[in-house]
């Protein structure tokens, strides 16, 4: 159901944001870089907005990530994108079935105006 998918999307997205805030590649300085590019994908926009979220660094400290951590982050990113896609497809399916019933228009012309009658 969409409620279950939304629950997992929320939790997985939160974990992904924490991972992105706490993992740094080996040998990098901890100063954050400002992004000036516009993100177009859903996940890109979510991560871009998450970069402005204030995280208490006493709770989450940056550590140098190893290959397994970055692999997990990559798999978690794919999982979040998949969940978002499933929710989007479910909503499209629900909305399109409702819209197909609502948008059955029978035009009838009376004088110079066009009246539309909606059949539900």
Buried (B, 14 or more C-beta within 10 A) or exposed (E): EEEEBEEBBEEBBEBBBBBBBBBBEEEEEEEEEEEEEEEEEEBEEBBBEBBEEEBEEEEEEEEEBEEEBEEBBEEBBEBBBEBBEBBEEEEEEEEEEEEEEEEEEEEEEEEEEEEEEEEE
